[in-house]
Amino acid sequence: MNKPANFSNIHKYYDLINTLTTLGFDKSWRSQAAKNLNPGSVLDLGSGTGASYEDLNSFDVTALDPDEQMLSLNKFDRKIVGKGEDLPFNENSFDNVLCCFVWRNISETEKAMNEIYRVIKPGGKFILLDMTRPKNSILKILHKIGTFILLHLIGLITINFKEYRFLYKSLDFYPQPEIHLSKNEYLSLDITRFGMFGFVYLAVFTK
Ligand SMILES: C[S@@+](CC[C@H](N)C(=O)[O-])C[C@H]1O[C@@H](n2cnc3c(N)ncnc32)[C@H](O)[C@@H]1O
């Protein structure tokens, strides 16, 4: 089981730092992810400060996050404190579950997978966006060196060394998504890679 990061310490700077670490691409990746949603309701799982707010303005959104401080900055109307591993909803409650840059924080992904599947309506979507390592072994080494320097530097500058060390280490928590996500109950799964070296993935599951 992975030890989750405590984002409370960095909640005020979270969006700025996210933009810096992804060179501003996080917004376009989130928009790209949202384009795959079915119309209707969305559970924004690990919504944090609500970074997907603008992409979700035509949807009926429920924002869920375990961190009350992150949620205090979140603009969605319906906000619920909770975890992906234990969702406080009936089965078949949502047309979609959206999960952006959260998966590496979830310590029990198998449990969360079952919970997410349970709350999605038949035909609904589970959209998962997160960072990983590039597939190519040379690019993987370069990526490891780059993220080591960048994330430790930001940790030192913002005096949140532990949180940024977690973000660095979490990139190696799971196998490549093509392997890690392949065992599932969904009807279909499409995985697309983005970013320099393909270190960001978008997984679109259909129930
Ligand atoms: C890196 S932030 C991502 C926030 C937002 N989704 C985004 O796109 O920027 C990760 C969020 O996941 C939340 N989180 C941590 N553990 C979680 C869990 N077990 N279930 C749901 N969310 C979790 C954290 O509190 C944090 O707000």
The ligand as an ORCA input file, in Angstrom:
! r2SCAN-3c Opt
* xyz 0 1
  C      -2.539     16.125     -7.508
  S      -4.130     16.531     -6.843
  C      -5.182     16.569     -8.293
  C      -6.331     17.539     -8.188
  C      -7.178     17.745     -9.443
  N      -7.899     16.552     -9.813
  C      -6.388     18.235    -10.622
  O      -6.670     17.847    -11.755
  O      -5.500     19.072    -10.447
  C      -4.498     15.025     -6.104
  C      -5.752     15.078     -5.259
  O      -6.116     13.742     -4.917
  C      -6.648     13.766     -3.618
  N      -6.586     12.412     -3.057
  C      -5.618     11.836     -2.316
  N      -5.954     10.599     -1.971
  C      -7.178     10.362     -2.499
  C      -8.072      9.248     -2.465
  N      -7.737      8.136     -1.827
  N      -9.257      9.356     -3.116
  C      -9.576     10.497     -3.762
  N      -8.764     11.577     -3.831
  C      -7.579     11.513     -3.203
  C      -5.748     14.779     -2.889
  O      -6.351     15.249     -1.691
  C      -5.583     15.852     -3.952
  O      -6.562     16.854     -3.862
*
